[in-house]
Amino acid sequence: MTLEILAPYVIGLCLLFGAVFMLIGSIALLRFKDTMTRLHGPTKASTLGVGALLFGSMLYSEVFGAGWSIHEILIIAFLFVTAPIAANFLAKVAIHKGTCETPPKPSSDTTWATLKAPEDDSDGAQAKQG
Amino acid sequence: MSLAREFMDMAIFLAFIIVGLAQVLAMIRLVIGPGTVDRILALDTMVINAIGLIVLLGVSQGTRIYFEVTLIFAMFGFVSTVAYARYVLRGDIIE
């Protein structure tokens, strides 16, 4: 009984929290000045924003629907795993295109891997070596 | 009881408006973005916001039918972001 009275407030607060975090991520995407700083904003929307929305949805389906549903945890896990990979790819693109300041050179290697000129791995080059 | 229900309905309505506003802001960055990275990032953010909108739709209709849509949309967004990034980096998607 208490659960049914309290749950709608918790669900509503979760949904509002997630939505506000998504708005914060988009404002950060629009307002920040540099490409690398812009990369930092929407990651909050993709982890905390979607996480809170899906938590609210999970509570909703437990209280008003048919029991706990595992789908939301799957979606949260997938987003948590893939968001850093996508951000890493975008940072590599930013370094590669020179839209940001090139970071200082690594100590062990000559230059960053994404800035290295590609080695010629066509058939002709292999035939020349062999 | 009905007060709690009213609060939740109002929260769902407000959340729809806020996430829709976030989607519009991301679209502005998609249009004005000076570089390729900004455009790819704006598309990625728009996919995330669309996932939020679909989740809100599922809550407001009280159905669980949209979760598969959400999962597929998340995978689609990730794969498209990586494909764009790889196309810029390597000039090819699958080598």
Backbone of each chain as ProteinMPNN parsed JSONL, in Angstrom:
{"seq_chain_A": "MTLEILAPYVIGLCLLFGAVFMLIGSIALLRFKDTMTRLHGPTKASTLGVGALLFGSMLYSEVFGAGWSIHEILIIAFLFVTAPIAANFLAKVAIHKGTCETPPKPSSDTTWATLKAPEDDSDGAQAKQG", "coords_chain_A": {"N_chain_A": [[0.829, -1.209, 0.0], [1.826, 1.279, 0.937], [3.914, 1.351, -0.835], [2.617, 1.682, -3.259], [1.688, 4.24, -2.986], [3.99, 5.773, -2.645], [5.595, 5.147, -4.841], [4.846, 6.414, -7.399], [5.785, 9.069, -6.977], [8.552, 8.653, -6.748], [9.087, 7.551, -9.25], [8.345, 9.686, -10.923], [10.201, 11.634, -10.085], [12.599, 10.394, -10.839], [12.284, 10.303, -13.639], [12.169, 13.055, -14.221], [14.711, 13.846, -13.322], [16.414, 12.407, -15.057], [15.622, 13.529, -17.521], [16.313, 16.226, -17.165], [19.082, 15.954, -16.97], [19.653, 15.11, -19.559], [18.988, 17.43, -20.953], [20.955, 19.121, -19.909], [23.236, 17.925, -20.965], [22.831, 18.445, -23.709], [22.827, 21.235, -23.726], [25.453, 21.667, -22.961], [26.701, 20.581, -25.191], [25.977, 22.482, -27.037], [26.966, 24.923, -26.064], [29.673, 24.869, -25.303], [33.108, 25.75, -26.132], [35.198, 24.471, -27.457], [36.179, 21.64, -29.473], [37.044, 19.337, -28.093], [36.162, 19.846, -25.473], [33.466, 19.904, -25.961], [33.055, 17.257, -26.458], [32.927, 16.236, -23.949], [30.506, 16.888, -22.736], [27.949, 15.522, -23.64], [28.338, 12.902, -22.723], [27.478, 12.72, -20.125], [24.723, 12.868, -20.476], [24.32, 10.459, -21.776], [24.978, 8.508, -19.922], [24.127, 9.083, -17.115], [21.668, 10.394, -17.612], [20.095, 8.71, -19.42], [20.289, 6.483, -17.804], [18.86, 7.195, -15.435], [16.318, 7.632, -16.534], [15.708, 5.052, -17.486], [15.766, 3.653, -15.109], [13.565, 4.757, -13.797], [11.6, 3.838, -15.559], [11.858, 1.107, -15.136], [11.051, 0.861, -12.45], [8.422, 1.675, -12.817], [7.318, -0.382, -14.409], [7.512, -2.384, -12.58], [5.789, -1.657, -10.49], [3.316, -0.875, -11.632], [3.038, -2.548, -13.801], [3.754, -5.754, -15.108], [5.564, -7.08, -13.07], [9.22, -7.189, -12.472], [11.338, -6.046, -15.092], [13.895, -7.091, -17.274], [14.931, -5.864, -19.424], [15.651, -3.137, -19.322], [17.977, -3.053, -17.792], [19.658, -4.349, -19.509], [19.773, -2.468, -21.615], [20.924, -0.28, -20.286], [23.412, -1.406, -19.576], [24.474, -1.896, -22.111], [24.679, 0.731, -23.135], [26.454, 1.853, -21.283], [28.734, 0.396, -21.838], [29.266, 0.99, -24.53], [29.45, 3.787, -24.784], [32.026, 4.955, -23.918], [33.675, 3.844, -25.917], [32.731, 4.945, -28.305], [33.238, 7.648, -27.71], [36.008, 7.594, -27.56], [36.654, 6.974, -30.218], [35.701, 9.31, -31.442], [37.387, 11.217, -30.314], [39.783, 10.405, -31.418], [39.249, 10.963, -34.09], [39.091, 13.745, -33.896], [41.745, 14.42, -33.207], [43.006, 13.443, -35.451], [41.938, 14.955, -37.561], [42.887, 17.402, -36.878], [41.343, 19.331, -35.617], [41.544, 19.972, -32.996], [43.969, 21.031, -30.539], [47.08, 19.459, -30.976], [47.955, 16.832, -28.824], [50.748, 16.592, -26.44], [53.731, 14.841, -27.444], [53.961, 11.249, -27.151], [56.12, 9.486, -24.789], [57.453, 7.122, -25.388], [57.062, 6.426, -28.044], [57.27, 7.594, -31.478], [55.236, 9.25, -32.549], [51.652, 9.959, -32.255], [49.444, 7.204, -32.783], [47.297, 7.563, -34.481], [48.094, 9.628, -36.055], [50.136, 8.7, -37.545], [51.628, 7.987, -40.687], [50.042, 5.816, -42.934], [51.225, 2.486, -43.406], [52.359, 1.029, -46.419], [50.469, -1.494, -47.441], [49.734, -2.859, -49.636], [49.487, -5.268, -52.358], [51.577, -4.946, -54.144], [53.662, -3.78, -52.629], [54.261, -5.819, -50.829], [55.18, -7.731, -52.584], [57.475, -6.489, -53.478], [59.034, -6.457, -51.166], [59.25, -9.207, -50.664]], "CA_chain_A": [[0.0, 0.0, 0.0], [2.742, 2.415, 0.983], [4.694, 1.343, -2.079], [1.831, 2.225, -4.362], [1.567, 5.692, -2.822], [5.292, 6.425, -2.793], [6.271, 4.828, -6.102], [4.711, 7.42, -8.453], [6.676, 10.21, -6.74], [9.927, 8.252, -7.076], [9.17, 7.4, -10.708], [8.327, 11.024, -11.517], [11.473, 12.308, -9.821], [13.619, 9.744, -11.682], [12.102, 10.742, -15.022], [12.562, 14.467, -14.324], [16.17, 13.904, -13.166], [17.032, 11.971, -16.313], [15.343, 14.492, -18.596], [17.119, 17.433, -16.933], [20.467, 15.673, -17.326], [19.767, 15.123, -21.022], [19.004, 18.846, -21.365], [22.275, 19.661, -19.553], [24.187, 17.426, -21.966], [22.646, 19.14, -24.981], [23.286, 22.621, -23.557], [26.914, 21.605, -23.0], [27.084, 20.371, -26.588], [25.757, 23.701, -27.816], [27.584, 26.132, -25.535], [31.124, 24.796, -25.1], [33.798, 26.452, -27.203], [36.196, 23.669, -28.141], [35.66, 20.321, -29.829], [37.319, 18.351, -27.039], [35.267, 20.094, -24.339], [32.125, 19.495, -26.386], [32.997, 15.8, -26.331], [32.728, 15.867, -22.543], [29.163, 17.144, -22.248], [26.877, 14.543, -23.846], [28.528, 11.613, -22.047], [26.609, 12.718, -18.939], [23.37, 12.525, -20.913], [24.193, 9.065, -22.197], [25.068, 7.582, -18.793], [23.231, 9.408, -15.998], [20.339, 10.742, -18.107], [19.375, 7.512, -19.845], [20.223, 5.576, -16.669], [17.75, 7.563, -14.55], [15.058, 7.382, -17.252], [15.425, 3.621, -17.532], [15.453, 3.21, -13.745], [12.164, 5.106, -13.582], [10.769, 2.924, -16.348], [11.899, -0.2, -14.484], [10.157, 0.951, -11.296], [7.038, 1.755, -13.301], [6.818, -1.693, -14.838], [7.396, -3.266, -11.414], [4.658, -1.278, -9.64], [2.033, -0.832, -12.36], [2.972, -3.52, -14.886], [3.833, -7.166, -14.777], [6.822, -7.504, -12.471], [10.474, -6.595, -12.924], [11.744, -6.39, -16.456], [15.35, -7.106, -17.351], [15.349, -5.159, -20.648], [16.274, -1.846, -19.04], [19.351, -3.283, -17.347], [20.399, -4.658, -20.746], [20.023, -1.228, -22.355], [21.895, 0.508, -19.507], [24.733, -2.038, -19.705], [24.971, -1.671, -23.475], [25.086, 2.138, -23.292], [27.643, 2.103, -20.465], [29.906, -0.203, -22.485], [29.588, 1.555, -25.844], [29.692, 5.236, -24.777], [33.453, 5.31, -23.951], [34.289, 3.457, -27.188], [32.357, 5.972, -29.287], [33.956, 8.887, -27.369], [37.404, 7.397, -27.944], [36.729, 7.11, -31.667], [35.512, 10.713, -31.821], [38.606, 11.948, -29.955], [40.782, 10.073, -32.439], [38.915, 11.729, -35.301], [39.441, 15.146, -33.661], [43.204, 14.543, -33.314], [43.389, 13.14, -36.832], [41.569, 16.054, -38.453], [43.538, 18.63, -36.444], [40.394, 20.342, -35.128], [41.953, 20.371, -31.658], [45.413, 21.144, -30.372], [47.671, 18.133, -30.886], [48.518, 16.599, -27.493], [52.197, 16.393, -26.448], [54.105, 13.532, -27.987], [54.22, 10.205, -26.15], [57.552, 9.377, -24.502], [58.123, 5.936, -25.912], [56.928, 6.274, -29.489], [57.601, 8.817, -32.191], [54.056, 10.106, -32.629], [50.419, 9.248, -31.956], [49.188, 6.176, -33.786], [46.334, 8.005, -35.479], [48.728, 10.605, -36.936], [51.175, 8.023, -38.313], [51.293, 7.706, -42.079], [49.789, 4.377, -43.076], [52.219, 1.714, -44.156], [51.836, 0.524, -47.686], [50.302, -2.933, -47.299], [49.129, -3.436, -50.834], [50.178, -6.464, -52.858], [52.818, -4.557, -54.78], [54.704, -3.568, -51.637], [54.683, -7.116, -50.312], [55.967, -8.417, -53.612], [58.791, -5.846, -53.519], [59.812, -6.92, -50.016], [59.528, -10.642, -50.781]], "C_chain_A": [[0.859, 1.251, 0.0], [3.537, 2.518, -0.307], [3.914, 1.985, -3.211], [1.616, 3.724, -4.231], [2.885, 6.382, -3.127], [5.878, 6.264, -4.189], [6.06, 5.877, -7.197], [5.59, 8.641, -8.254], [8.103, 9.87, -7.144], [10.098, 8.14, -8.593], [9.226, 8.773, -11.37], [9.626, 11.766, -11.303], [12.593, 11.722, -10.669], [13.515, 10.255, -13.113], [12.541, 12.192, -15.192], [14.074, 14.618, -14.234], [16.864, 13.519, -14.469], [16.835, 12.979, -17.423], [16.175, 15.748, -18.422], [18.578, 17.168, -17.273], [20.663, 15.611, -18.831], [19.808, 16.56, -21.544], [20.364, 19.474, -21.064], [23.316, 19.204, -20.575], [24.063, 18.163, -23.274], [23.078, 20.596, -24.894], [24.81, 22.663, -23.601], [27.397, 21.43, -24.427], [26.966, 21.658, -27.385], [26.65, 24.84, -27.362], [29.104, 26.073, -25.419], [31.861, 25.27, -26.339], [34.669, 25.547, -28.054], [35.614, 22.29, -28.464], [35.856, 19.312, -28.706], [36.448, 18.58, -25.803], [33.833, 19.726, -24.69], [31.937, 17.999, -26.265], [32.617, 15.376, -24.911], [31.267, 15.974, -22.113], [28.175, 16.007, -22.42], [27.11, 13.189, -23.206], [27.701, 11.535, -20.768], [25.179, 12.353, -19.326], [23.251, 11.044, -21.204], [24.341, 8.103, -21.027], [24.019, 7.908, -17.725], [21.811, 9.686, -16.483], [19.53, 9.522, -18.488], [19.252, 6.529, -18.687], [19.053, 5.895, -15.755], [16.407, 7.317, -15.227], [14.705, 5.897, -17.223], [15.139, 3.066, -16.143], [14.004, 3.546, -13.396], [11.221, 4.18, -14.321], [10.71, 1.535, -15.716], [10.979, -0.219, -13.261], [8.697, 0.951, -11.731], [6.512, 0.383, -13.664], [6.762, -2.664, -13.665], [6.125, -2.96, -10.639], [3.338, -1.402, -10.391], [1.907, -1.916, -13.416], [3.047, -4.93, -14.371], [5.236, -7.518, -14.294], [8.054, -6.818, -13.036], [10.745, -6.976, -14.366], [13.242, -6.184, -16.572], [15.849, -6.271, -18.535], [16.123, -3.887, -20.338], [17.718, -2.011, -18.599], [20.231, -3.602, -18.555], [20.762, -3.375, -21.483], [21.061, -0.382, -21.627], [23.289, -0.077, -19.678], [25.316, -1.781, -21.088], [25.452, -0.234, -23.643], [26.346, 2.43, -22.488], [28.881, 1.524, -21.127], [30.282, 0.579, -23.738], [29.911, 3.043, -25.809], [31.184, 5.594, -24.754], [34.124, 4.956, -25.273], [33.988, 4.506, -28.252], [33.097, 7.275, -29.007], [35.421, 8.786, -27.752], [37.583, 7.551, -29.449], [36.62, 8.574, -32.085], [36.743, 11.543, -31.464], [39.714, 11.664, -30.955], [40.526, 10.844, -33.723], [39.323, 13.187, -35.124], [40.949, 15.355, -33.773], [43.636, 14.395, -34.769], [43.107, 14.317, -37.756], [42.234, 17.366, -38.052], [42.576, 19.705, -35.997], [40.707, 20.759, -33.704], [43.467, 20.491, -31.642], [46.002, 19.744, -30.241], [48.295, 17.939, -29.504], [50.029, 16.374, -27.568], [52.564, 14.967, -26.827], [54.314, 12.507, -26.881], [55.714, 9.971, -25.996], [58.197, 8.231, -25.256], [58.127, 5.913, -27.435], [57.213, 7.606, -30.169], [56.414, 9.773, -32.242], [52.825, 9.28, -32.302], [50.058, 8.335, -33.124], [48.252, 6.688, -34.875], [46.943, 9.026, -36.438], [49.791, 9.975, -37.819], [50.719, 7.82, -39.748], [51.085, 6.209, -42.235], [50.877, 3.685, -43.877], [51.568, 1.149, -45.396], [51.729, -0.992, -47.6], [49.596, -3.523, -48.506], [49.972, -4.598, -51.335], [51.526, -6.103, -53.478], [53.95, -4.39, -53.78], [55.209, -4.894, -51.072], [55.549, -7.849, -51.331], [57.368, -7.819, -53.681], [59.669, -6.346, -52.382], [60.209, -8.384, -50.191], [60.396, -10.845, -51.994]], "O_chain_A": [[0.665, 2.16, -0.807], [3.803, 3.61, -0.809], [4.466, 2.731, -4.019], [1.389, 4.412, -5.227], [2.918, 7.429, -3.773], [6.584, 7.151, -4.669], [7.025, 6.215, -7.882], [6.095, 9.204, -9.225], [8.786, 10.665, -7.789], [11.108, 8.569, -9.151], [10.042, 9.008, -12.262], [10.114, 12.448, -12.204], [13.445, 12.459, -11.166], [14.522, 10.599, -13.732], [13.201, 12.534, -16.173], [14.666, 15.411, -14.966], [17.778, 14.204, -14.928], [17.761, 13.261, -18.183], [16.692, 16.291, -19.399], [19.255, 18.048, -17.805], [21.712, 16.01, -19.338], [20.566, 16.872, -22.461], [20.874, 20.264, -21.859], [24.168, 19.985, -20.999], [25.074, 18.483, -23.9], [23.625, 21.144, -25.851], [25.397, 23.567, -24.195], [28.381, 22.046, -24.836], [27.754, 21.904, -28.299], [27.061, 25.656, -28.187], [29.762, 27.114, -25.435], [31.336, 25.211, -27.451], [34.866, 25.812, -29.24], [34.676, 21.833, -27.811], [34.957, 18.529, -28.4], [36.038, 17.619, -25.152], [33.07, 19.288, -23.828], [30.835, 17.513, -26.009], [32.059, 14.299, -24.699], [30.828, 15.24, -21.228], [27.601, 15.556, -21.429], [26.182, 12.384, -23.139], [27.272, 10.456, -20.36], [24.501, 11.622, -18.604], [22.222, 10.43, -20.924], [23.872, 6.969, -21.121], [23.127, 7.102, -17.463], [20.848, 9.264, -15.842], [18.434, 9.302, -17.974], [18.252, 5.821, -18.576], [18.327, 4.993, -15.337], [15.464, 6.85, -14.588], [13.559, 5.525, -16.972], [14.364, 2.12, -16.0], [13.3, 2.743, -12.784], [10.181, 3.782, -13.796], [9.676, 0.867, -15.744], [10.227, -1.171, -13.05], [7.848, 0.316, -11.107], [5.401, 0.014, -13.282], [6.047, -3.664, -13.731], [5.446, -3.877, -10.175], [2.367, -1.954, -9.875], [0.804, -2.192, -13.887], [2.48, -5.264, -13.33], [6.003, -8.168, -15.004], [7.968, -5.989, -13.942], [10.425, -8.08, -14.805], [13.791, -5.222, -16.035], [17.045, -5.999, -18.643], [17.119, -3.58, -20.992], [18.583, -1.22, -18.973], [21.388, -3.187, -18.625], [21.898, -3.2, -21.923], [21.968, 0.169, -22.25], [24.248, 0.662, -19.9], [26.502, -1.485, -21.225], [26.511, 0.002, -24.225], [27.216, 3.17, -22.949], [29.968, 2.087, -21.002], [31.463, 0.812, -23.994], [30.583, 3.535, -26.716], [31.589, 6.474, -25.513], [35.03, 5.661, -25.718], [34.873, 4.909, -29.007], [33.54, 7.946, -29.94], [36.018, 9.759, -28.213], [38.539, 8.177, -29.907], [37.348, 9.031, -32.967], [37.113, 12.458, -32.199], [40.49, 12.554, -31.305], [41.459, 11.321, -34.369], [39.835, 13.81, -36.054], [41.397, 16.341, -34.359], [44.507, 15.117, -35.254], [43.917, 14.646, -38.623], [42.16, 18.344, -38.796], [42.936, 20.882, -35.99], [40.205, 21.78, -33.234], [44.152, 20.109, -32.59], [45.486, 18.926, -29.48], [49.076, 18.778, -29.055], [50.548, 16.009, -28.623], [51.82, 14.021, -26.57], [54.788, 12.848, -25.798], [56.489, 10.212, -26.921], [59.336, 8.336, -25.711], [59.081, 5.436, -28.049], [57.377, 8.628, -29.501], [56.57, 10.971, -32.003], [52.913, 8.07, -32.096], [50.324, 8.644, -34.285], [48.377, 6.312, -36.04], [46.39, 9.275, -37.509], [50.299, 10.619, -38.737], [49.552, 7.514, -39.995], [51.874, 5.417, -41.72], [51.38, 4.206, -44.872], [50.378, 0.835, -45.411], [52.733, -1.702, -47.673], [48.94, -4.56, -48.41], [51.044, -4.877, -50.796], [52.495, -6.853, -53.358], [55.077, -4.808, -54.045], [56.408, -5.081, -50.862], [56.528, -8.504, -50.975], [58.341, -8.538, -53.911], [60.855, -6.624, -52.561], [61.344, -8.766, -49.909], [60.767, -11.977, -52.305]]}, "seq_chain_B": "MSLAREFMDMAIFLAFIIVGLAQVLAMIRLVIGPGTVDRILALDTMVINAIGLIVLLGVSQGTRIYFEVTLIFAMFGFVSTVAYARYVLRGDIIE", "coords_chain_B": {"N_chain_B": [[-3.508, 9.018, -3.314], [-4.543, 9.524, -5.94], [-3.389, 11.966, -6.184], [-0.648, 11.373, -6.22], [-0.565, 9.98, -8.601], [-1.302, 11.994, -10.349], [0.899, 13.695, -10.051], [2.86, 12.077, -11.192], [1.994, 11.849, -13.842], [2.189, 14.522, -14.615], [4.958, 14.816, -14.344], [5.87, 13.085, -16.346], [4.894, 14.391, -18.588], [6.308, 16.848, -18.421], [8.905, 15.855, -18.658], [8.885, 14.891, -21.261], [8.762, 17.359, -22.644], [11.201, 18.53, -21.852], [13.171, 16.726, -22.78], [12.602, 16.839, -25.483], [13.296, 19.493, -26.0], [16.044, 19.282, -25.513], [16.696, 17.65, -27.652], [16.221, 19.414, -29.794], [18.196, 21.35, -29.285], [20.523, 19.814, -29.68], [20.175, 19.352, -32.374], [20.53, 21.883, -33.421], [23.278, 22.177, -32.987], [24.089, 20.202, -34.72], [23.507, 21.376, -37.157], [24.989, 23.822, -37.188], [27.511, 22.992, -36.569], [31.02, 23.345, -36.642], [32.975, 21.491, -37.43], [33.723, 18.099, -38.638], [33.723, 16.326, -36.47], [32.072, 17.526, -34.564], [29.609, 17.337, -35.795], [29.23, 14.545, -36.004], [29.208, 13.958, -33.282], [26.953, 15.39, -32.466], [24.98, 13.953, -33.807], [25.214, 11.525, -32.473], [24.439, 12.307, -29.892], [21.808, 12.987, -30.484], [20.745, 10.49, -31.063], [20.915, 9.319, -28.532], [19.146, 10.988, -27.116], [16.824, 10.367, -28.505], [16.486, 7.745, -27.715], [15.857, 8.214, -25.043], [13.404, 9.543, -25.434], [11.857, 7.466, -26.521], [11.779, 5.689, -24.381], [10.352, 7.264, -22.564], [7.937, 7.394, -23.934], [7.141, 4.719, -23.762], [6.738, 4.557, -20.97], [4.674, 6.424, -20.619], [2.588, 5.293, -22.036], [2.302, 2.965, -20.696], [3.226, 0.489, -21.511], [5.292, -2.349, -22.417], [6.321, -2.702, -24.846], [8.111, -1.222, -26.229], [10.747, -1.679, -25.546], [12.42, -3.377, -26.962], [12.665, -1.899, -29.275], [14.099, 0.26, -28.249], [16.511, -0.982, -27.506], [17.474, -1.901, -29.976], [17.74, 0.545, -31.232], [19.752, 1.701, -29.7], [21.947, 0.043, -30.319], [22.094, 0.533, -33.08], [22.701, 3.274, -33.095], [25.252, 3.29, -31.897], [26.757, 1.713, -33.715], [26.501, 3.272, -36.033], [27.8, 5.636, -35.275], [30.44, 4.698, -34.865], [30.93, 3.825, -37.441], [30.865, 6.204, -38.961], [33.068, 7.511, -37.739], [35.161, 5.757, -38.353], [35.103, 5.924, -41.086], [35.994, 8.526, -41.516], [38.523, 8.32, -40.367], [39.899, 6.185, -41.678], [39.1, 6.156, -44.284], [37.535, 4.165, -45.157], [35.114, 1.699, -44.244], [34.773, -1.07, -43.581], [37.562, -2.921, -43.757]], "CA_chain_B": [[-3.34, 8.078, -4.427], [-4.719, 10.193, -7.229], [-2.421, 13.065, -6.208], [0.614, 10.796, -6.674], [-0.739, 9.664, -10.023], [-1.272, 13.274, -11.07], [2.286, 14.163, -10.065], [3.641, 11.285, -12.14], [1.6, 12.235, -15.2], [2.791, 15.833, -14.882], [6.4, 14.625, -14.517], [6.096, 12.495, -17.666], [4.653, 15.464, -19.559], [7.451, 17.775, -18.361], [10.095, 15.175, -19.159], [8.76, 14.932, -22.725], [9.114, 18.697, -23.131], [12.62, 18.803, -21.611], [13.99, 15.922, -23.689], [12.404, 17.394, -26.822], [14.135, 20.7, -26.081], [17.424, 18.816, -25.653], [16.836, 17.172, -29.037], [16.314, 20.591, -30.672], [19.518, 21.962, -29.087], [21.504, 18.968, -30.362], [20.004, 19.524, -33.822], [21.176, 23.154, -33.77], [24.712, 21.91, -33.093], [24.285, 19.412, -35.938], [23.458, 22.249, -38.331], [26.029, 24.846, -37.219], [28.792, 22.467, -36.125], [32.047, 23.741, -37.597], [33.795, 20.403, -37.939], [33.092, 16.788, -38.781], [33.567, 15.688, -35.159], [30.905, 18.104, -33.9], [28.386, 16.809, -36.414], [29.065, 13.143, -35.574], [28.845, 13.981, -31.861], [25.566, 15.833, -32.356], [24.129, 12.825, -34.212], [25.254, 10.55, -31.374], [23.588, 12.838, -28.826], [20.406, 12.908, -30.9], [20.307, 9.098, -30.89], [20.713, 9.113, -27.088], [17.905, 11.659, -26.733], [15.709, 9.617, -29.08], [16.276, 6.597, -26.818], [15.101, 8.736, -23.899], [12.019, 9.809, -25.84], [11.137, 6.199, -26.693], [11.526, 5.172, -23.03], [9.25, 8.049, -21.997], [6.708, 6.964, -24.611], [6.74, 3.455, -23.159], [6.193, 4.789, -19.62], [3.404, 7.152, -20.662], [1.53, 4.404, -22.522], [2.199, 1.833, -19.798], [3.472, -0.76, -22.221], [6.69, -2.767, -22.461], [6.591, -3.147, -26.22], [9.121, -0.364, -26.853], [12.106, -1.921, -25.068], [13.203, -3.939, -28.069], [12.967, -0.751, -30.138], [15.163, 1.024, -27.604], [17.762, -1.74, -27.584], [17.943, -1.887, -31.368], [18.148, 1.908, -31.542], [21.058, 1.922, -29.065], [22.962, -0.636, -31.15], [22.169, 1.249, -34.352], [23.412, 4.528, -32.87], [26.675, 3.021, -31.668], [27.382, 1.247, -34.949], [26.592, 4.369, -36.999], [28.866, 6.545, -34.825], [31.738, 4.092, -35.145], [31.113, 3.772, -38.892], [31.262, 7.565, -39.372], [34.423, 7.803, -37.267], [36.115, 4.949, -39.114], [35.164, 6.433, -42.452], [36.877, 9.702, -41.527], [39.883, 7.946, -39.994], [40.561, 5.242, -42.57], [38.633, 6.262, -45.659], [36.834, 2.932, -45.469], [34.466, 1.262, -43.013], [35.229, -2.442, -43.334], [38.71, -3.124, -44.638]], "C_chain_B": [[-3.44, 8.802, -5.75], [-3.773, 11.373, -7.353], [-1.077, 12.564, -6.714], [0.563, 10.511, -8.169], [-0.67, 10.935, -10.873], [0.141, 13.814, -11.174], [3.091, 13.408, -11.106], [3.274, 11.65, -13.579], [2.203, 13.577, -15.581], [4.289, 15.705, -15.126], [6.71, 14.036, -15.887], [5.927, 13.556, -18.749], [5.838, 16.426, -19.616], [8.703, 17.141, -18.952], [10.078, 15.114, -20.679], [9.221, 16.276, -23.265], [10.616, 18.928, -23.002], [13.493, 18.017, -22.59], [13.815, 16.405, -25.133], [13.216, 18.653, -27.04], [15.601, 20.318, -26.255], [17.687, 18.334, -27.072], [16.997, 18.344, -29.999], [17.689, 21.251, -30.539], [20.609, 21.15, -29.784], [21.397, 19.144, -31.875], [20.62, 20.841, -34.286], [22.684, 22.949, -33.917], [25.004, 21.094, -34.348], [24.322, 20.309, -37.162], [24.656, 23.189, -38.353], [27.415, 24.291, -36.959], [29.925, 22.737, -37.097], [32.818, 22.559, -38.186], [33.025, 19.108, -38.082], [32.784, 16.167, -37.423], [32.317, 16.198, -34.462], [29.616, 17.538, -34.48], [28.15, 15.364, -35.992], [28.606, 13.094, -34.118], [27.401, 14.416, -31.664], [24.605, 14.715, -32.766], [24.064, 11.781, -33.1], [24.35, 11.002, -30.227], [22.118, 12.751, -29.192], [19.882, 11.489, -30.781], [20.031, 8.81, -29.415], [19.391, 9.747, -26.645], [16.684, 10.943, -27.307], [15.412, 8.375, -28.251], [15.48, 7.037, -25.586], [13.649, 8.986, -24.234], [11.222, 8.521, -25.977], [10.822, 5.588, -25.332], [10.357, 5.918, -22.38], [7.913, 7.673, -22.63], [6.2, 5.658, -24.016], [6.142, 3.644, -21.776], [4.816, 5.436, -19.71], [2.273, 6.282, -21.18], [1.383, 3.16, -21.65], [2.417, 0.493, -20.466], [4.951, -1.079, -22.235], [7.125, -3.094, -23.871], [7.736, -2.368, -26.838], [10.546, -0.705, -26.45], [12.988, -2.522, -26.144], [13.6, -2.833, -29.038], [14.143, 0.032, -29.567], [16.505, 0.33, -27.736], [18.338, -1.685, -28.997], [18.424, -0.495, -31.742], [19.509, 2.224, -30.922], [22.164, 1.285, -29.882], [23.18, 0.107, -32.456], [22.96, 2.555, -34.197], [24.893, 4.314, -32.678], [27.369, 2.635, -32.965], [27.517, 2.391, -35.953], [27.665, 5.371, -36.586], [30.237, 5.991, -35.167], [31.993, 4.049, -36.649], [31.524, 5.135, -39.437], [32.713, 7.835, -39.001], [35.452, 7.026, -38.073], [36.214, 5.444, -40.544], [36.074, 7.647, -42.537], [38.318, 9.285, -41.277], [40.582, 7.168, -41.097], [40.152, 5.387, -44.027], [37.833, 5.059, -46.108], [36.22, 2.437, -44.173], [34.904, -0.15, -42.647], [36.357, -2.72, -44.31], [38.895, -4.601, -44.904]], "O_chain_B": [[-2.541, 8.714, -6.587], [-3.386, 11.754, -8.457], [-0.429, 13.222, -7.529], [1.519, 10.767, -8.902], [-0.074, 10.957, -11.95], [0.551, 14.323, -12.217], [3.903, 13.996, -11.821], [4.151, 11.748, -14.438], [2.667, 13.767, -16.705], [4.842, 16.383, -15.993], [7.687, 14.426, -16.526], [6.705, 13.618, -19.701], [6.317, 16.78, -20.694], [9.469, 17.798, -19.658], [11.117, 15.265, -21.322], [9.981, 16.333, -24.232], [11.244, 19.456, -23.919], [14.437, 18.561, -23.162], [14.765, 16.384, -25.916], [13.763, 18.87, -28.121], [16.322, 20.937, -27.038], [18.757, 18.573, -27.631], [17.814, 18.283, -30.918], [18.284, 21.662, -31.535], [21.511, 21.716, -30.403], [22.405, 19.094, -32.581], [21.161, 20.927, -35.388], [23.301, 23.472, -34.845], [26.05, 21.272, -34.973], [25.073, 20.05, -38.102], [25.287, 23.356, -39.397], [28.402, 25.011, -37.102], [29.812, 22.392, -38.274], [33.265, 22.628, -39.331], [31.855, 19.01, -37.712], [31.731, 15.559, -37.232], [31.583, 15.427, -33.846], [28.652, 17.291, -33.755], [27.026, 14.984, -35.662], [27.737, 12.301, -33.756], [26.699, 13.884, -30.804], [23.549, 14.543, -32.158], [23.003, 11.223, -32.818], [23.598, 10.208, -29.661], [21.274, 12.479, -28.339], [18.717, 11.284, -30.44], [19.051, 8.147, -29.077], [18.617, 9.142, -25.903], [15.628, 10.912, -26.674], [14.255, 7.986, -28.092], [14.564, 6.347, -25.139], [12.758, 8.687, -23.438], [10.052, 8.472, -25.599], [9.74, 5.034, -25.134], [9.495, 5.317, -21.739], [6.885, 7.637, -21.954], [5.001, 5.49, -23.79], [5.161, 2.988, -21.427], [3.898, 5.06, -18.982], [1.117, 6.494, -20.814], [0.448, 2.382, -21.836], [1.861, -0.52, -20.042], [5.781, -0.183, -22.082], [8.18, -3.695, -24.076], [8.288, -2.786, -27.856], [11.481, -0.084, -26.955], [14.175, -2.208, -26.226], [14.716, -2.818, -29.558], [15.061, 0.418, -30.291], [17.515, 0.965, -28.039], [19.532, -1.454, -29.187], [19.397, -0.352, -32.482], [20.324, 2.922, -31.524], [23.202, 1.903, -30.118], [24.317, 0.291, -32.891], [23.779, 2.9, -35.048], [25.709, 5.058, -33.223], [28.437, 3.158, -33.285], [28.526, 2.483, -36.652], [28.37, 5.905, -37.442], [31.093, 6.704, -35.691], [33.13, 4.214, -37.092], [32.421, 5.225, -40.275], [33.495, 8.32, -39.819], [36.497, 7.566, -38.438], [37.284, 5.392, -41.151], [36.833, 7.799, -43.494], [39.238, 9.824, -41.893], [41.734, 7.455, -41.422], [40.783, 4.807, -44.911], [37.488, 4.933, -47.283], [36.749, 2.724, -43.098], [35.354, -0.394, -41.527], [36.155, -2.754, -45.524], [39.812, -4.988, -45.628]]}, "name": "protein", "num_of_chains": 2, "seq": "MTLEILAPYVIGLCLLFGAVFMLIGSIALLRFKDTMTRLHGPTKASTLGVGALLFGSMLYSEVFGAGWSIHEILIIAFLFVTAPIAANFLAKVAIHKGTCETPPKPSSDTTWATLKAPEDDSDGAQAKQGMSLAREFMDMAIFLAFIIVGLAQVLAMIRLVIGPGTVDRILALDTMVINAIGLIVLLGVSQGTRIYFEVTLIFAMFGFVSTVAYARYVLRGDIIE"}
